[in-house]
């Protein structure tokens, strides 16, 4: 449950809206990069939102 919470909060912050089915389809590329960054951070307790944002910004995605 903790992992899902962090992923959902990171997605909501990245797309600027609460994650819904429509948002997932609309912003799939951005969401995939955010999830990749959260997983890349490793330890859930050490996930830093700023680090996720910077890492996602450095990677390209298509929208």
MISEMI-540801 format. One line per 10 residues: their letters; for each residue x, y, z of N, C-alpha, C. Coordinates in steps of 0.2 Angstrom, whole numbers, plus 2048, in hexadecimal, padded with zeros to 3 digits. Example, Ala and Ser with C-alpha at 12.3 -4.5 7.8 and 13.67 -1.06 7.14 Angstrom:
as	842 7E4 827 83E 7EA 827 842 7F0 827 | 840 7F5 823 844 7FB 824 840 800 827
***
This chain:
xxxxxxxxxx	804 7FA 800 800 800 800 804 806 800 | 80A 806 803 80E 80C 803 811 80D 7FD | 813 808 7F9 816 809 7F2 811 80C 7EE | 80B 80A 7EE 805 80C 7EA 804 814 7EB | 804 815 7F2 803 81C 7F4 808 821 7F1 | 80E 81F 7F2 814 823 7EF 813 824 7E7 | 812 81F 7E4 811 81F 7DD 80B 824 7DB | 805 823 7DE 7FF 827 7DD 801 82E 7DE | 804 830 7E4 806 837 7E5 80A 83A 7E0 | 80F 836 7DE 814 838 7D9 811 839 7D3
xxxxxxxxxx	80C 835 7D1 809 836 7CA 804 83C 7CB | 800 83D 7D0 7FC 843 7D1 800 849 7D0 | 806 849 7D3 80A 84F 7D3 80D 850 7CC | 80F 84B 7C9 812 84C 7C2 80C 84E 7BD | 806 84C 7BD 801 84D 7B8 7FD 853 7BA | 7FD 855 7C1 7F9 85B 7C3 7F2 859 7C4 | 7F0 853 7C4 7E9 851 7C5 7E9 84B 7C9 | 7E3 849 7CD 7E3 843 7D0 7E3 83D 7CA | 7E7 838 7CB 7E7 833 7C6 7E0 82F 7C5 | 7DE 82F 7C0 7D8 82C 7BE 7D9 828 7B7
xxxxxxxxxx	7D4 824 7B5 7D6 820 7AF 7D7 824 7A9 | 7D3 829 7A9 7D4 82E 7A3 7DB 831 7A3 | 7DD 833 7A9 7E4 836 7AA 7E9 831 7A8 | 7E8 82B 7AA 7ED 826 7A8 7EE 825 7A1 | 7E8 825 79D 7E9 825 796 7EC 82B 793 | 7EA 831 795 7EC 837 793 7F3 838 794 | 7F6 837 79A 7FD 838 79C 801 832 79D | 800 82D 799 803 827 79A 80B 827 79A | 80E 82B 795 815 82C 795 818 82F 79B | 815 834 79D 817 838 7A3 817 833 7A9
xxxxxxxxxx	811 82F 7AA 810 82B 7B0 815 825 7B0 | 817 823 7AA 81C 81D 7A9 823 820 7AC | 824 826 7AA 82B 828 7AC 82B 829 7B4 | 825 82C 7B6 825 82D 7BE 826 826 7C1 | 822 821 7BF 822 81B 7C3 829 818 7C2 | 82D 819 7BC 834 817 7BB 838 81A 7C0 | 837 821 7C1 83B 824 7C6 83A 822 7CD | 834 821 7CF 832 81F 7D6 836 818 7D7 | 835 813 7D2 838 80D 7D3 840 80D 7D3 | 843 812 7CF 84A 813 7CF 84D 816 7D5
xxxxxxxxxx	849 819 7D9 84B 81C 7E0 84C 816 7E5 | 849 811 7E4 84A 80B 7E8 846 80B 7EE | 849 80D 7F4 846 80C 7FA 840 811 7FA | 83A 80F 7FC 834 813 7FC 835 819 801 | 838 818 807 838 81D 80C 83D 823 809 | 841 821 805 846 826 802 844 82A 7FC | 83E 828 7F9 83C 82C 7F3 83B 833 7F5 | 83E 837 7F1 83E 83E 7F1 83A 841 7EB | 835 845 7ED 831 847 7E7 835 84B 7E2 | 839 84F 7E5 83D 854 7E1 842 850 7DC
xxxxxxxxxx	845 84A 7DF 849 846 7DB 845 842 7D6 | 83F 840 7D7 83B 83D 7D2 839 842 7CD | 837 848 7CF 836 84D 7CA 83B 84F 7C5 | 841 850 7C8 847 851 7C4 849 84B 7C0 | 849 845 7C2 84A 83F 7BE 846 83F 7B8 | 83F 840 7BA 83A 83F 7B4 83B 845 7AF | 83D 84A 7B2 83E 850 7AD 844 84F 7A8 | 849 84B 7AB 84F 84A 7A7 84D 844 7A1 | 848 840 7A2 847 83B 79E 841 83E 799 | 842 83B 793 83D 83D 78E 837 839 78E
xxx	831 83C 78C 82B 838 78C 827 83B 786 | 822 837 784 81E 83A 77E 817 83B 781 | 814 840 77F 80D 842 780 809 844 77A
***
